[in-house]
Amino acid sequence: MNKEKWFIKSNQISSCEIIQLDKINMIEQARQILKDNGYLVDNLWHTDDIMVIASDLGIDLTTEGVEIIRDMIHKSHDATIGINNEVIQCAIESFKSKDND
């Protein structure tokens, strides 16, 4: 994108949106670097995904809870299954049952 188009676009969106676009661009660059080096990166999960899935289950999580669940999934998921919606749901439910004990 040339500078003129960027200037026009940047005047049409807020500074928060520019920062968000910059983050997205950095993430895409990181994904491409990993992909170029042989990593499978087409299915990345974000902590926001954990929050949304928990919300769909009627469970409120703190940021700390989401990070604990993320780490649980990372350390204990079955590599033959991978990480998917069901795996995240199970981790959330496991975390909440331990939290309630």
PABA-463091 format. One record per residue: residue number from 1; residue in three letters; x, y, z of N, C-alpha, C, O in turn. Coordinates in Angstrom, 2 decimals. Example, Ala and Ser with C-alpha at 12.3 -4.5 7.8 and 13.67 -1.06 7.14 Angstrom:
% PABA-463091
    k    r     n_c1     n_c2     n_c3    ca_c1    ca_c2    ca_c3     c_c1     c_c2     c_c3     o_c1     o_c2     o_c3
    1  Ala    13.19    -5.69     7.80    12.30    -4.50     7.80    13.20    -3.30     7.80    14.24    -3.32     8.46
    2  Ser    12.85    -2.25     7.08    13.67    -1.06     7.14    12.90     0.03     7.87    13.41     1.14     8.04
//
This chain:
% PABA-463091
    k    r     n_c1     n_c2     n_c3    ca_c1    ca_c2    ca_c3     c_c1     c_c2     c_c3     o_c1     o_c2     o_c3
    1  Met     0.85    -1.17     0.00     0.00     0.00     0.00     0.89     1.23     0.00     1.81     1.33     0.81
    2  Asn     0.64     2.18    -0.91     1.48     3.36    -0.92     1.10     4.31     0.20     0.04     4.17     0.82
    3  Lys     1.98     5.29     0.46     1.80     6.19     1.61     0.52     7.01     1.49    -0.15     7.25     2.49
    4  Glu     0.17     7.45     0.27    -1.04     8.25     0.10    -2.28     7.46     0.49    -3.14     7.98     1.21
    5  Lys    -2.39     6.22     0.04    -3.55     5.41     0.40    -3.58     5.16     1.90    -4.65     5.22     2.51
    6  Trp    -2.42     4.89     2.51    -2.38     4.67     3.96    -2.84     5.92     4.70    -3.59     5.82     5.67
    7  Phe    -2.39     7.10     4.25    -2.78     8.34     4.91    -4.29     8.55     4.83    -4.92     8.92     5.82
    8  Ile    -4.85     8.31     3.67    -6.30     8.45     3.50    -7.02     7.46     4.40    -7.97     7.83     5.10
    9  Lys    -6.60     6.22     4.39    -7.25     5.21     5.22    -7.07     5.52     6.70    -8.01     5.36     7.47
   10  Ser    -5.88     5.98     7.11    -5.64     6.24     8.53    -6.48     7.40     9.03    -6.80     7.45    10.22
   11  Asn    -6.85     8.32     8.16    -7.73     9.41     8.58    -9.18     8.96     8.70    -9.98     9.66     9.31
   12  Gln    -9.51     7.83     8.14   -10.88     7.34     8.17   -11.14     6.38     9.32   -12.29     6.00     9.56
   13  Ile   -10.11     5.97    10.02   -10.29     5.04    11.14    -9.61     5.59    12.38    -8.74     6.45    12.29
   14  Ser   -10.02     5.10    13.53    -9.47     5.59    14.79    -8.07     5.05    15.04    -7.62     4.11    14.40
   15  Ser    -7.39     5.69    15.99    -6.04     5.23    16.32    -6.07     3.82    16.91    -5.12     3.06    16.72
   16  Cys    -7.14     3.47    17.62    -7.27     2.11    18.17    -7.36     1.09    17.04    -6.78     0.01    17.12
   17  Glu    -8.09     1.45    16.00    -8.21     0.54    14.85    -6.87     0.40    14.13    -6.55    -0.68    13.64
   18  Ile    -6.10     1.48    14.07    -4.77     1.42    13.44    -3.87     0.49    14.25    -3.15    -0.33    13.68
   19  Ile    -3.91     0.62    15.57    -3.10    -0.25    16.44    -3.53    -1.71    16.25    -2.68    -2.59    16.16
   20  Gln    -4.84    -1.96    16.18    -5.35    -3.32    15.98    -4.88    -3.87    14.64    -4.46    -5.03    14.56
   21  Leu    -4.94    -3.05    13.59    -4.47    -3.49    12.28    -2.98    -3.80    12.31    -2.52    -4.75    11.67
   22  Asp    -2.22    -2.99    13.06    -0.79    -3.23    13.19    -0.53    -4.55    13.90     0.37    -5.30    13.50
   23  Lys    -1.31    -4.87    14.95    -1.17    -6.14    15.65    -1.47    -7.31    14.72    -0.75    -8.30    14.69
   24  Ile    -2.55    -7.18    13.96    -2.93    -8.23    13.03    -1.82    -8.44    12.01    -1.49    -9.58    11.68
   25  Asn    -1.26    -7.36    11.52    -0.17    -7.45    10.55     1.04    -8.16    11.15     1.66    -8.99    10.50
   26  Met     1.39    -7.82    12.40     2.52    -8.47    13.06     2.26    -9.96    13.25     3.16   -10.78    13.06
   27  Ile     1.04   -10.32    13.62     0.69   -11.72    13.81     0.80   -12.46    12.49     1.34   -13.57    12.43
   28  Glu     0.30   -11.86    11.42     0.38   -12.51    10.11     1.83   -12.67     9.66     2.18   -13.69     9.06
   29  Gln     2.67   -11.69     9.95     4.09   -11.80     9.61     4.75   -12.93    10.40     5.54   -13.70     9.86
   30  Ala     4.42   -13.02    11.68     4.97   -14.09    12.52     4.52   -15.46    12.01     5.31   -16.40    11.94
   31  Arg     3.23   -15.56    11.66     2.71   -16.83    11.11     3.46   -17.21     9.84     3.80   -18.37     9.64
   32  Gln     3.71   -16.23     8.99     4.39   -16.51     7.73     5.83   -16.97     7.97     6.31   -17.89     7.30
   33  Ile     6.50   -16.35     8.92     7.88   -16.76     9.26     7.87   -18.20     9.75     8.70   -19.01     9.32
   34  Leu     6.95   -18.53    10.65     6.85   -19.90    11.15     6.53   -20.88    10.02     7.14   -21.94     9.91
   35  Lys     5.57   -20.51     9.19     5.17   -21.38     8.08     6.34   -21.60     7.12     6.56   -22.72     6.66
   36  Asp     7.08   -20.54     6.83     8.24   -20.64     5.94     9.31   -21.56     6.52    10.14   -22.09     5.78
   37  Asn     9.28   -21.75     7.84    10.27   -22.61     8.50     9.70   -23.96     8.88    10.25   -24.67     9.72
   38  Gly     8.57   -24.33     8.25     8.05   -25.68     8.38     7.01   -25.90     9.46     6.54   -27.02     9.64
   39  Tyr     6.62   -24.85    10.19     5.63   -25.02    11.24     4.22   -24.98    10.65     3.95   -24.27     9.68
   40  Leu     3.32   -25.76    11.25     1.91   -25.75    10.87     1.21   -24.69    11.71     1.09   -24.83    12.93
   41  Val     0.77   -23.65    11.07     0.22   -22.51    11.82    -1.15   -22.07    11.31    -1.59   -20.96    11.60
   42  Asp    -1.81   -22.93    10.56    -3.08   -22.52     9.97    -4.22   -22.48    10.97    -5.27   -21.90    10.68
   43  Asn    -4.05   -23.08    12.13    -5.12   -23.13    13.11    -4.59   -22.65    14.46    -4.24   -23.46    15.32
   44  Leu    -4.54   -21.34    14.63    -4.07   -20.78    15.90    -5.26   -20.40    16.77    -6.24   -19.85    16.28
   45  Trp    -5.15   -20.70    18.05    -6.20   -20.34    19.00    -5.72   -19.16    19.83    -4.52   -19.03    20.10
   46  His    -6.63   -18.34    20.24    -6.32   -17.15    21.03    -7.04   -17.25    22.37    -8.03   -17.96    22.49
   47  Thr    -6.53   -16.54    23.36    -7.20   -16.55    24.66    -8.63   -16.01    24.56    -9.50   -16.40    25.34
   48  Asp    -8.88   -15.14    23.60   -10.26   -14.66    23.38   -11.19   -15.82    23.01   -12.36   -15.82    23.37
   49  Asp   -10.65   -16.81    22.28   -11.45   -17.98    21.92   -11.88   -18.74    23.18   -13.01   -19.22    23.27
   50  Ile   -10.97   -18.84    24.14   -11.29   -19.51    25.40   -12.40   -18.75    26.12   -13.33   -19.35    26.65
   51  Met   -12.29   -17.42    26.15   -13.31   -16.59    26.81   -14.68   -16.78    26.15   -15.69   -16.90    26.85
   52  Val   -14.71   -16.81    24.82   -15.98   -16.95    24.10   -16.60   -18.32    24.36   -17.80   -18.43    24.61
   53  Ile   -15.78   -19.36    24.30   -16.29   -20.71    24.55   -16.81   -20.83    25.98   -17.87   -21.42    26.22
   54  Ala   -16.07   -20.26    26.93   -16.53   -20.28    28.33   -17.84   -19.54    28.47   -18.75   -19.99    29.15
   55  Ser   -17.94   -18.40    27.82   -19.17   -17.61    27.87   -20.34   -18.41    27.29   -21.45   -18.38    27.84
   56  Asp   -20.10   -19.12    26.19   -21.14   -19.97    25.59   -21.59   -21.06    26.55   -22.73   -21.52    26.49
   57  Leu   -20.68   -21.48    27.44   -21.00   -22.50    28.44   -21.62   -21.88    29.70   -21.97   -22.60    30.64
   58  Gly   -21.74   -20.55    29.71   -22.29   -19.88    30.88   -21.29   -19.74    32.01   -21.67   -19.61    33.17
   59  Ile   -20.00   -19.75    31.67   -18.93   -19.68    32.66   -18.18   -18.37    32.49   -17.73   -18.05    31.39
   60  Asp   -18.05   -17.62    33.57   -17.27   -16.39    33.56   -15.85   -16.70    34.01   -15.65   -17.37    35.03
   61  Leu   -14.88   -16.23    33.26   -13.48   -16.46    33.59   -12.75   -15.15    33.77   -13.05   -14.16    33.11
   62  Thr   -11.79   -15.16    34.67   -10.89   -14.03    34.80    -9.77   -14.19    33.76    -9.62   -15.26    33.16
   63  Thr    -9.01   -13.15    33.56    -7.85   -13.23    32.66    -6.88   -14.29    33.16    -6.31   -15.04    32.37
   64  Glu    -6.70   -14.35    34.48    -5.80   -15.35    35.06    -6.33   -16.77    34.79    -5.56   -17.67    34.46
   65  Gly    -7.64   -16.95    34.93    -8.24   -18.26    34.65    -8.03   -18.68    33.20    -7.73   -19.84    32.92
   66  Val    -8.20   -17.74    32.30    -8.00   -18.03    30.87    -6.55   -18.45    30.62    -6.30   -19.39    29.86
   67  Glu    -5.61   -17.77    31.24    -4.20   -18.11    31.05    -3.89   -19.49    31.62    -3.11   -20.25    31.04
   68  Ile    -4.49   -19.83    32.75    -4.28   -21.16    33.34    -4.84   -22.23    32.40    -4.20   -23.25    32.16
   69  Ile    -6.03   -21.98    31.87    -6.64   -22.93    30.93    -5.80   -23.07    29.68    -5.58   -24.18    29.19
   70  Arg    -5.31   -21.95    29.15    -4.43   -21.98    27.97    -3.22   -22.87    28.24    -2.85   -23.69    27.40
   71  Asp    -2.62   -22.70    29.41    -1.44   -23.50    29.75    -1.80   -24.98    29.93    -1.04   -25.86    29.54
   72  Met    -2.97   -25.24    30.53    -3.43   -26.63    30.68    -3.56   -27.29    29.31    -3.11   -28.42    29.11
   73  Ile    -4.19   -26.58    28.39    -4.40   -27.13    27.05    -3.06   -27.39    26.37    -2.84   -28.44    25.77
   74  His    -2.17   -26.42    26.48    -0.86   -26.54    25.84    -0.07   -27.74    26.36     0.57   -28.45    25.60
   75  Lys    -0.14   -27.95    27.67     0.66   -29.01    28.30     0.03   -30.39    28.20     0.74   -31.39    28.25
   76  Ser    -1.30   -30.47    28.05    -1.92   -31.78    28.21    -2.83   -32.22    27.07    -3.46   -33.28    27.18
   77  His    -2.93   -31.45    25.99    -3.84   -31.92    24.93    -3.26   -33.13    24.21    -2.04   -33.31    24.15
   78  Asp    -4.13   -33.94    23.66    -3.74   -35.14    22.92    -3.32   -34.72    21.51    -4.13   -34.21    20.74
   79  Ala    -2.06   -34.92    21.20    -1.54   -34.47    19.90    -2.20   -35.19    18.73    -2.19   -34.68    17.61
   80  Thr    -2.77   -36.36    18.97    -3.45   -37.06    17.87    -4.80   -36.42    17.56    -5.33   -36.59    16.46
   81  Ile    -5.34   -35.69    18.52    -6.61   -34.98    18.31    -6.34   -33.52    17.96    -7.02   -32.95    17.11
   82  Gly    -5.36   -32.94    18.62    -5.07   -31.53    18.42    -5.91   -30.68    19.36    -6.53   -31.18    20.30
   83  Ile    -5.93   -29.41    19.08    -6.72   -28.48    19.88    -7.93   -28.08    19.05    -7.81   -27.58    17.93
   84  Asn    -9.09   -28.30    19.62   -10.32   -27.93    18.94   -11.31   -27.42    19.99   -10.98   -27.33    21.17
   85  Asn   -12.50   -27.09    19.54   -13.52   -26.53    20.42   -13.82   -27.46    21.60   -13.92   -27.01    22.74
   86  Glu   -13.95   -28.74    21.33   -14.26   -29.71    22.38   -13.13   -29.81    23.41   -13.39   -29.91    24.61
   87  Val   -11.90   -29.80    22.95   -10.75   -29.85    23.86   -10.75   -28.63    24.77   -10.49   -28.74    25.97
   88  Ile   -11.04   -27.47    24.20   -11.09   -26.24    24.99   -12.24   -26.30    25.99   -12.07   -25.92    27.15
   89  Gln   -13.40   -26.79    25.57   -14.54   -26.93    26.48   -14.19   -27.84    27.66   -14.49   -27.52    28.81
   90  Cys   -13.56   -28.97    27.38   -13.18   -29.91    28.43   -12.20   -29.27    29.41   -12.31   -29.46    30.63
   91  Ala   -11.25   -28.50    28.89   -10.28   -27.83    29.75   -10.96   -26.79    30.64   -10.63   -26.66    31.82
   92  Ile   -11.91   -26.06    30.07   -12.66   -25.07    30.86   -13.44   -25.76    31.97   -13.41   -25.32    33.12
   93  Glu   -14.13   -26.82    31.61   -14.93   -27.55    32.61   -14.03   -28.16    33.69   -14.40   -28.15    34.86
   94  Ser   -12.89   -28.68    33.31   -11.95   -29.24    34.27   -11.45   -28.15    35.22   -11.37   -28.35    36.43
   95  Phe   -11.10   -27.00    34.65   -10.63   -25.87    35.46   -11.71   -25.43    36.46   -11.41   -25.21    37.63
   96  Lys   -12.95   -25.32    35.99   -14.03   -24.87    36.87   -14.32   -25.90    37.97   -14.61   -25.53    39.10
   97  Ser   -14.23   -27.20    37.63   -14.49   -28.21    38.67   -13.39   -28.18    39.72   -13.67   -28.38    40.90
   98  Lys   -12.15   -27.94    39.32   -11.05   -27.82    40.29   -11.20   -26.54    41.10   -10.89   -26.51    42.29
   99  Asp   -11.67   -25.48    40.43   -11.87   -24.18    41.08   -12.96   -24.25    42.14   -12.91   -23.53    43.14
  100  Asn   -13.95   -25.12    41.92   -15.07   -25.24    42.86   -14.79   -26.21    44.01   -15.55   -26.26    44.98
  101  Asp   -13.71   -26.97    43.90   -13.36   -27.93    44.97   -12.78   -27.25    46.18   -12.44   -27.91    47.16
//
